[in-house]
Amino acid sequence: MDNRKTVLSAIQPTGDMHYGNYFGAVKNWVRLQDSYQCFYGVVDYHAMTMPFNPKTLRENTWELIFNLLATGIRPENLFIQSLVPEHAELCWVFNCFTSFGQLTRMTQFKDKSAQSGEDGFISAGILDYPVLQAADILIYRADYVPVGKDQEQHLELTRNIAERFNNQVGKEYFVLPETIYTEVPKVMSTADPSRKMSKSAGEKHYINVFADDNRIRKQVRSAVTDTGDTPEGAMSPGVANLFELLKAAEHTAVRESLLADYHSGQLKYVDLKDAVAEALIGISTEIRNRRADLNAHKKEVKDQIRQSTEQIRKRAQETIRDVKDLAGLMNVKF
């Protein structure tokens, strides 16, 4: 029996993994595996809240699974959300412990609503997905959730839902999950350092972890440095972002040397860009090689993930049985 504290985190299957994803979340997930019992979900239900193509959704789900394994996530810690239908069942229960007003005040609901298509369609899923997110966390009775500052509101809602459920049933069933704050780098677009690195902004605004060396080198070399509006004596956002990438890549000695050049007025931006490119290429090469090995055994890998999902599902099923008993609902007897 694993007596370690439990960590839950998840990621949507939205295509290529970029360095914002990797440095901001996945790299930390790999490290946490050594200290905690970890459940990492590829949450394909969440990916349905915005316009999607069914075939692409399934392909992206498996693509992300293989990519996560290539970065060092262990297969026994991975699950696919739609293979654990209990997530959706618990979401319905939690809907009855969540106020409509709370959901409409969620920052990401406002942001995503603004991204509605030409027809103005905003799905109920966009409003409700924080409740499903709460179900994702609480169904595994997670002790900790690694989050960035932009996710604090969602975790607070999760805690509120857990408290309401506990109060309603008269039992402290759900432990209120706590945050794990780590030094998460805020990786910005090299094309526009005022924006976070993101696929939604277009190809030039993110660097694919699985891109070839020439592509990575080209993107870094074209990075914006000075924009002309930086206050005198301050480091420009573009240069700061390049140093942040070096720090995230753990190229400490090179970073310190280049920082010294910067402060002495001797820094050549081409040297900084080359250092960043080589740091990212080193990481990408290692991950691409592992991905190639996984690609050679696709069926076995998929079978392994289905098995790991089934094992992880047992914990979700146990939670659902308890929740239904506590809430006065009927449980199917096998």
Buried (B, 14 or more C-beta within 10 A) or exposed (E): EEEEBBBBBBBBBBBBBBBBBBBBBBBBBBEBBEEBBBBBBBBBBBBBBBEBEEEBBEEBBBBBBBBBBBBBBBBBBBBBBBBBBBBEBBBEBBBEBBEEEBBEEBEBBEEBBEEBEEEEEBBEBBBBBBBBBBBBBBBBBBBBBBBEEEBEBBBEBBBBBBBBBBEEBEEEBBBBBEBBEBEBBBBBBBBBBEEBBBBEBEEEBBBBBBBEBEBBBEBBBEBBBEEEEBEEEEBBBBBBBBBBBBBBBEBEEBBEBBBEBBEEEEBEBEBBBBBBBBBBBEBBEEBBEBBEEBEEEEEEBEEBBEEBBEEBBEBBBBBBBBBBEBEEEEEEEE
